[in-house]
Structure formats: C-alpha cells, structure tokens
Amino acid sequence: MDVTQIPSMATSLEDLSVKTQASTLVLKKALENQQSVAAGILESIPQLPSNPAIGRNINTTA
C-alpha cells in the first residue's frame, strides 16, 4: 500500500460513516412514522359491545 493513499482512504471511511449515520436516521424516522400509523389504525377499530352475544348471532328460526 502506498503511503499517499492513506489520506484518501481516511476520507472515504469518514464519508462512509456519515452516510451510514444518515441512513440510520432515515430508517429510524420511517419506523417511527409506521408506528404512529399502526397506532392510529388500532385506535380506529370500534369497541366490542359489553355483551359479546349481541350483534354477532342471527336468529334464523324466528
């Protein structure tokens, strides 16, 4: 390895580190966004009635 290549290699490694940190932050933001969307969907599910038999059965013999 040539000694003159050391500064360019150090710069390349630093660039890679910065890109990795940026990618990690973008992934973290995307996961937080998906978490909030999933929480909103779960909150929009209607609550079950207090008596679980009401509204679930059809009386076909009446």
Distance bins in CASP14 RR format, pairs under 12 A and 6 or more apart:
PFRMAT RR
TARGET T0000
AUTHOR 0000-0000-0000
RMODE 2
METHOD distances of the structure
MODEL  1
1 8 0 0 0 0 0 1 0 0 0 0 0
1 9 0 0 0 0 1 0 0 0 0 0 0
2 8 0 0 0 0 0 1 0 0 0 0 0
2 9 0 0 0 0 0 1 0 0 0 0 0
3 9 0 0 0 0 0 1 0 0 0 0 0
5 11 0 0 0 0 0 1 0 0 0 0 0
5 12 0 0 0 0 1 0 0 0 0 0 0
6 12 0 0 0 0 0 1 0 0 0 0 0
6 13 0 0 0 0 0 1 0 0 0 0 0
7 13 0 0 0 0 0 1 0 0 0 0 0
7 14 0 0 0 0 0 1 0 0 0 0 0
8 14 0 0 0 0 0 1 0 0 0 0 0
8 15 0 0 0 0 0 1 0 0 0 0 0
9 15 0 0 0 0 0 1 0 0 0 0 0
9 16 0 0 0 0 0 1 0 0 0 0 0
10 16 0 0 0 0 0 1 0 0 0 0 0
10 17 0 0 0 0 0 1 0 0 0 0 0
11 17 0 0 0 0 0 1 0 0 0 0 0
11 18 0 0 0 0 0 1 0 0 0 0 0
12 18 0 0 0 0 0 1 0 0 0 0 0
12 19 0 0 0 0 0 1 0 0 0 0 0
13 19 0 0 0 0 0 1 0 0 0 0 0
13 20 0 0 0 0 0 1 0 0 0 0 0
14 20 0 0 0 0 0 1 0 0 0 0 0
14 21 0 0 0 0 0 1 0 0 0 0 0
15 21 0 0 0 0 0 1 0 0 0 0 0
15 22 0 0 0 0 0 1 0 0 0 0 0
16 22 0 0 0 0 0 1 0 0 0 0 0
16 23 0 0 0 0 0 1 0 0 0 0 0
17 23 0 0 0 0 0 1 0 0 0 0 0
17 24 0 0 0 0 0 1 0 0 0 0 0
18 24 0 0 0 0 0 1 0 0 0 0 0
18 25 0 0 0 0 0 1 0 0 0 0 0
19 25 0 0 0 0 0 1 0 0 0 0 0
19 26 0 0 0 0 0 1 0 0 0 0 0
20 26 0 0 0 0 0 1 0 0 0 0 0
20 27 0 0 0 0 0 1 0 0 0 0 0
21 27 0 0 0 0 0 1 0 0 0 0 0
21 28 0 0 0 0 0 1 0 0 0 0 0
22 28 0 0 0 0 0 1 0 0 0 0 0
22 29 0 0 0 0 0 1 0 0 0 0 0
23 29 0 0 0 0 0 1 0 0 0 0 0
23 30 0 0 0 0 0 1 0 0 0 0 0
24 30 0 0 0 0 0 1 0 0 0 0 0
24 31 0 0 0 0 0 1 0 0 0 0 0
25 31 0 0 0 0 0 1 0 0 0 0 0
25 32 0 0 0 0 0 1 0 0 0 0 0
26 32 0 0 0 0 0 1 0 0 0 0 0
26 33 0 0 0 0 0 1 0 0 0 0 0
27 33 0 0 0 0 0 1 0 0 0 0 0
27 34 0 0 0 0 0 1 0 0 0 0 0
28 34 0 0 0 0 0 1 0 0 0 0 0
28 35 0 0 0 0 0 1 0 0 0 0 0
29 35 0 0 0 0 0 1 0 0 0 0 0
29 36 0 0 0 0 0 1 0 0 0 0 0
30 36 0 0 0 0 0 1 0 0 0 0 0
30 37 0 0 0 0 0 1 0 0 0 0 0
31 37 0 0 0 0 0 1 0 0 0 0 0
31 38 0 0 0 0 0 1 0 0 0 0 0
32 38 0 0 0 0 0 1 0 0 0 0 0
32 39 0 0 0 0 0 1 0 0 0 0 0
33 39 0 0 0 0 0 1 0 0 0 0 0
33 40 0 0 0 0 0 1 0 0 0 0 0
34 40 0 0 0 0 0 1 0 0 0 0 0
34 41 0 0 0 0 0 1 0 0 0 0 0
35 41 0 0 0 0 0 1 0 0 0 0 0
35 42 0 0 0 0 0 1 0 0 0 0 0
36 42 0 0 0 0 0 1 0 0 0 0 0
36 43 0 0 0 0 0 1 0 0 0 0 0
37 43 0 0 0 0 0 1 0 0 0 0 0
37 44 0 0 0 0 0 1 0 0 0 0 0
38 44 0 0 0 0 0 1 0 0 0 0 0
38 45 0 0 0 0 0 1 0 0 0 0 0
39 45 0 0 0 0 0 1 0 0 0 0 0
48 54 0 0 0 0 1 0 0 0 0 0 0
48 55 0 0 0 0 1 0 0 0 0 0 0
48 56 0 0 0 0 1 0 0 0 0 0 0
49 55 1 0 0 1 0 0 0 0 0 0 0
49 56 0 0 0 0 1 0 0 0 0 0 0
51 57 0 0 0 0 0 1 0 0 0 0 0
53 59 0 0 0 0 0 1 0 0 0 0 0
END
